[in-house]
């Protein structure tokens, strides 16, 4: 394990479309009648927020930049404060959204209801970029994770990176849809302007590739292609319950998921990204970081609902996430 003697860089997370996550259980999900539910669990939700939650539990230095508005936004702030997450609020005019997950007690099936979030104004996007520029220092990691607000331009992550160009931060992006397509089709010409990490799940990778990726080698070649095209310095692709692949200029690695019983997949991707970024901030290699991320994702699927995984479980599962280098 390679460590730096200096204080590790901070991990700043950006959540522009957060949610107050409610999770509950009902004996059976069926149409046409009232479903009596258990007392709901409330958690602060959204990709970047979940990354900060686990980074904090792992002992990392993190601040969550969160666009919040209305009464739901204030409840979300309270939930973050209860977990002692350093938070910088980006005030917005409209109400923060709520999401709901319901588990069917009879079958164990989980139903996830994701409400749309509010649109942000140009001034609110500018406020987010200004806040990041004020706090980010050279070498810090800035993690943009989760869906973008309703109506957001696909180049929002690219514009945030441009606003931080003078800071020489390392941008980690886990998004979807048009924003992900933009990053794939508009690679930065200069290496210094490229994201440090760009993450795909299996379905997103197949969409971006324009072809099925049935085998591990297919995914590895796709990830290596994106690195060569300059989409990011490192490309990470999840292969669902099989594990994760990371490609960079030095090669391609695969980390096998730990053999665990899955309870809920909520937050697995965010947990992966949190542990991966935390490890890299500590000065570990990309392959070591991939193993940490895969262990965190494996731990996350063992927890119910929106709960964040336990760091001790991540540590225990890490040796089971075997690493191997893939020859292309």
ABEGO torsion letter per residue (X at the ends): XBBBABBBBBBBBBBABBBBBBBBBBABBBBGBBBBBBBBBBBBBEAAAAAAAAAAAAGBBBBBBBBBBEAAAAAAAAAAAAAGBBBBBBBBABBBBBBBBBBBAAAGBBBBBBBBBBBBBAAAAAAAAAAAAAABBBGBBBBBBEBBBBGBBAAAAAAAAAAAAAAGBBBBBBBBEAAAAAAAABBBABAAABBABBBBBAAAAAAAAGBBBABAAAAAAAAAAAAAAGABABBBBBAEAAEBBBBBAAEBBBBBBBBBBBABABGAAAAAAAAAAAAAAAGBBAAAAAAAAAAAAAAAAABBEABBBBAAAAAAAAAABBBBBBBX
